[in-house]
């Protein structure tokens, strides 16, 4: 079990809370979990292997297009060919697809990481033109004025959300360590925010002590939240990253729990949590890069009712949209979920369907 993760040299992230229970699961817990996962496979099937392979091929094509484009931009800027050949560039994947919990037909969140020779204007001009001319790309829309500027388009029938991060480096290797905080040195706000998605995703993977149980329960919680009308940042509830952090947090508290037990603990802990005490996966720290770190005692943070902090520097509250009303609704839903899972487990786990009844 991993209770710390190294990011930048000399920076070790420690779990914010120690595990509560570390005993191995009982045979009955394993049996209940098997029934739960069989129910999920039957009622909410995952992506087929064929579609997984197709997504992998699409991402490989995007990487090829992006790296060729980076080299062309470098040469047009008068960069020496030797340096242009080494400029590289990579395409990162974050969110549900990277975690392995995406549903059939879901979009893919991608982040292009480019060297300093490239500009955001290049991204919205020459790269956009290349994509517009691609025979498999349709419905391309450029959203330049967003907090995190983005190109969104369909590649065949899969929606791609494409952001760009421009680092203060001459070369971007394909295996760049995005958890090294030093890559944020000298970048603009849009790049910082663009990199936050993949950095948070990778840290959650690293801070999760039992990945198989985490993935199993995350799939369940995401489906439950959607069925109960709780999967929406815009409506004051929680979105993908919030639910991921919450499940990862419970996994840290109960690192050896089987999925059925972990799901029960998820509802138990969250129905009893004393908000606005913040939920966080690791202790916050300052990498001394001048970026603002969330502090409960500063400004509007004092009025945020359900802080769920991102693990990557600079730590921020991912659930600032939650209101007093929506928090009240979620607390009721957590209590309902806790009571329902207890009842289902007591009955031997034969029928998990009532948990997913729509609200």
Secondary structure as GFF3:
##gff-version 3
##sequence-region A 1 359
A	DSSP	beta_strand	4	6	.	.	.	ID=ss1
A	DSSP	beta_strand	12	14	.	.	.	ID=ss2
A	DSSP	alpha_helix	27	43	.	.	.	ID=ss3
A	DSSP	alpha_helix	49	76	.	.	.	ID=ss4
A	DSSP	alpha_helix	81	86	.	.	.	ID=ss5
A	DSSP	beta_strand	90	94	.	.	.	ID=ss6
A	DSSP	alpha_helix	95	99	.	.	.	ID=ss7
A	DSSP	beta_strand	108	114	.	.	.	ID=ss8
A	DSSP	alpha_helix	120	122	.	.	.	ID=ss9
A	DSSP	pi_helix	123	127	.	.	.	ID=ss10
A	DSSP	alpha_helix	128	133	.	.	.	ID=ss11
A	DSSP	beta_strand	137	143	.	.	.	ID=ss12
A	DSSP	beta_strand	150	155	.	.	.	ID=ss13
A	DSSP	beta_strand	158	166	.	.	.	ID=ss14
A	DSSP	three_ten_helix	181	184	.	.	.	ID=ss15
A	DSSP	alpha_helix	189	207	.	.	.	ID=ss16
A	DSSP	alpha_helix	211	227	.	.	.	ID=ss17
A	DSSP	alpha_helix	240	253	.	.	.	ID=ss18
A	DSSP	alpha_helix	259	272	.	.	.	ID=ss19
A	DSSP	three_ten_helix	299	303	.	.	.	ID=ss20
A	DSSP	alpha_helix	324	346	.	.	.	ID=ss21
A	DSSP	three_ten_helix	353	356	.	.	.	ID=ss22
###
